[in-house]
Amino acid sequence: MRRLEGRVALVTGAGGGIGRATVERLVSEGATVIATDIREIVPAGALTLVHDVSSESAWAEVVSVVESRFGRLDILVNNAGLTDFGVIEGTSLEEFNEVVAASQTSVFLGMKACGPLLKASGHGSVINMSSILGTTGGLGGSPAYSAAKGAVRTLTKSTAIRWAAKGVRVNSLHPGFTDTPMLEHAAQTGVLDRMLDATPMGRLGHPSEIAAAVAFLASDDASFMTGEEMHVDGGFTAR
């Protein structure tokens, strides 16, 4: 199925995990993809750019490249982010702000910078990567990540209302615990077992399962969906 034939997509945080899987899925569905990450990356089939998503000037540079190379942007996937595995008592303000800049401010900057191209698309779709920690208390840790992803959830709804009449759909995607490099620390500290116990399906998600949901939200199959929060979490939020 090539639901995204002729569409141009920008995916941030595409160096690995969910971001890389998303690039691969969108390419397989026919999209032209610009893949960005703070590190140099080479996902197959995509134009790759080094990109600090917490920088407004960096966003302006990326949008300039997209416009000059392709003349349009139909899909924005705000996937980039950082996580923390501490507790509020042990989290410094510097650590908190670093996670918020990468995981929350980046979404604001991305939508603001890409807005004009998305509104001109006729098929504009934004997928903001939140988390189950954006809607629940999770396991009681990761205060900066939880705060950032909760903000992404409501910023998505606000922008969805604002852009609904402008032809741009804006939805948030909330993965459960997913098998990505972000969870290496959890495996080393025993938190992984708690994650599995809290997930009714008893396993981690695979990045490709999250990417499939991104492709759906990006496509016209989701044409009457905006301001929604889609959970792909193995049943975590059903408890």
RACOR-V928477 format. One record per residue. OMEGA is omega as a letter, one per 40 degrees, with the letter a starting at -180 (none if undefined). Layout:
((OMEGA) (OMEGA))
This chain:
((a) (a) (a) (i) (i) (a) (i) (a) (i) (a) (i) (a) (a) (a) (a) (i) (a) (a) (i) (i) (i) (i) (a) (a) (a) (i) (a) (i) (i) (a) (i) (a) (i) (a) (a) (i) (i) (i) (i) (a) (i) (i) (a) (i) (a) (i) (a) (i) (i) (a) (i) (a) (i) (a) (i) (i) (i) (i) (i) (i) (a) (i) (i) (i) (i) (a) (a) (a) (a) (i) (a) (i) (a) (a) (i) (i) (i) (a) (a) (i) (i) (i) (i) (a) (a) (i) (a) (a) (a) (a) (i) (i) (i) (i) (a) (a) (i) (i) (i) (a) (a) (a) (a) (a) (i) (a) (i) (a) (a) (a) (i) (a) (a) (a) (a) (i) (a) (i) (i) (a) (a) (i) (a) (i) (i) (i) (i) (a) (i) (a) (i) (i) (i) (a) (i) (i) (i) (a) (i) (i) (i) (a) (a) (i) (i) (i) (a) (a) (i) (i) (i) (a) (a) (i) (i) (a) (i) (a) (i) (i) (a) (a) (a) (a) (a) (i) (i) (i) (a) (a) (i) (i) (a) (i) (i) (a) (a) (a) (i) (i) (i) (a) (i) (i) (a) (i) (a) (a) (i) (i) (a) (i) (i) (i) (a) (i) (a) (a) (a) (i) (i) (i) (i) (i) (i) (i) (a) (i) (i) (i) (i) (i) (i) (a) (i) (a) (i) (a) (i) (i) (i) (a) (i) (i) (i) (a) (a) (i) (a) (i) (i) (a) (i) (i) (a) (a) (i) (a) (none))
